Amino acid sequence: MITVQNLTAGYGKLEILQDLSLSFAHGQFSAVLGPNGSGKSTLMKAIMGLNTVFGGAIALNGRELIGSATEAISALGIAYVPQRENIFDELTVRENLQLGMRRRPREQRASALQETLEIFPILGRRGSQRAGLLSGGEHQMLAIAIAWLGAPTLMLLDEPSAGLAPAVATDVFRSLQDLRGRGITLIVVEQNARRILRYCDYAFVLREGRLAFEGSAEACLQDEETIKGYLGVH
Amino acid sequence: MPPALLTTSLVNTLQIGSLYALMALGITLTFSVMKLPNFAHAEFVSAGAYAALIISLAGVLNPLLIMAAAFVIGALAALLSHLLVFKPLEQRQVSFYTLILASFAIGLILRYLLFLLADSFNLFDLRIAIPLRILFRQDSLILSNLFAWAVPTSLLLVFLLTLLLNRSPLGREMRALANNPSLARVIGIPVERVKNATWLIVGGLAGVAGALWGMQTAVNPLMGWAAIISVFAAAILGGLSSFSGTILGAYVVAFSENTIMLFLNYSFSLDLAYKPAIPFIIIIAVLLIRPQGFSALLRRGGDLKR
């Protein structure tokens, strides 16, 4: 579905990803793992056109993305949930959800909203609350809900479990599994490898801007060398 | 202070405070949505006042039509300022200070265009030609038909604007853009369209404020500029982000300039010439003691606070 070929990318003049090639399969829940500074977030930002690409190609179903504006890329059906500033914290939860539906045809909106509240029931109970007052987990769920309401086919999430208590992070991963079950392709950057490997289908491990491992989540969990060497034991 | 004097000053506070609110809300809105403290706002007011004056001299005496003309001209002045100056500058990612200076420059250009117009057709210090009728008179307190137009119209427009911001899809998108511009782009809010709409509303309301002002006093090219510091003081009292704070700020500034000034004059013989210093004192005091203004006190879902 999305293919990255010989990608070298970074910020300003700094090259972080080095000649990286990988591809994400349609309908899969993939995790991108690796130590700090390995280029996980850089990869997401390169897909979304948010940083500097020095060379290589990124294609969505054969269509080249490099050089397009972020708005144009998200209009192709790629939703991106950054780690921070991913909701409208001064608006109410309901207003956030309404804004998320902007790309949907009017007649779909009521059912989309209903489906969202089935996936994230807590958001229904917080409707009139200011989004900035949500707890950490509710905040991430709202950010994911806003992205999902835009009717994407592919969602990129940058460390959705950062700063969350383990039980809450588990809730977030479960809701991601739920979305995958509804036909969305997911690419999730994570620090905590062991935790996400229990929920995702496939894993890529980056190290110093290069691909160090790729395989099914199970294979990754059983590969002691990768786990210990690159991911640390969690 | 004699009660009659107090009443008169309170009526003035209500009248001037409502006009300040109408203008200051525009300042708050441009600052929140566009991240721009727009000093050319003063000239949108003056341009609206001249539109109102000219159409009234041409024989149109219906206040609603006069205000509509002022709205259109104020809105056009604002939209053109955005399209011709602010937008190209933003695309070059110039600094905040460049944008402030650009707003001064636009104001200066508009102001002297109005001077040229006024000079060519001898339009200095004329009152918008709606016939004046006294509705109520007691001692020094006089309420005219213009007062009966100005105060309810300002209050109604402030109310409609609040409704637009808090209840309409456009208002929701304006607040979203003020709150998180990058997310607004990512989820597909048509950012340029929302900005254009914001400028039209801001300029239009400034124009109407100019017309209402010109009905009560007289129209000259400096009228907006003369009020802009008071108007900024009101917006700063609202923390440049809170709508309700800005409205409250407008009445506080008007109250200080009228009632408190008159009280100081009456009780301590303070010369009325000090009146223009009041908004400066308010601005400096707010920035030193409470830079967020009233915004934190009045925080609600509908505010624009970032």
Chai-1 contact restraints between the chains, C-beta under 6 A:
chainA,res_idxA,chainB,res_idxB,connection_type,confidence,min_distance_angstrom,max_distance_angstrom,comment,restraint_id
A,E71,B,R185,contact,1.0,0.0,6.0,A-B,restraint_1
A,S74,B,V186,contact,1.0,0.0,6.0,A-B,restraint_2
A,E85,B,N180,contact,1.0,0.0,6.0,A-B,restraint_3
A,F88,B,A176,contact,1.0,0.0,6.0,A-B,restraint_4
A,F88,B,N179,contact,1.0,0.0,6.0,A-B,restraint_5
A,F88,B,N180,contact,1.0,0.0,6.0,A-B,restraint_6
A,E90,B,N179,contact,1.0,0.0,6.0,A-B,restraint_7
A,E90,B,K305,contact,1.0,0.0,6.0,A-B,restraint_8
A,L91,B,R175,contact,1.0,0.0,6.0,A-B,restraint_9
A,T92,B,G301,contact,1.0,0.0,6.0,A-B,restraint_10
A,E95,B,R172,contact,1.0,0.0,6.0,A-B,restraint_11
A,L99,B,A176,contact,1.0,0.0,6.0,A-B,restraint_12
A,G100,B,I187,contact,1.0,0.0,6.0,A-B,restraint_13
A,R102,B,I187,contact,1.0,0.0,6.0,A-B,restraint_14
A,R102,B,G188,contact,1.0,0.0,6.0,A-B,restraint_15
A,R103,B,G188,contact,1.0,0.0,6.0,A-B,restraint_16
A,R130,B,G301,contact,1.0,0.0,6.0,A-B,restraint_17
A,G150,B,I187,contact,1.0,0.0,6.0,A-B,restraint_18
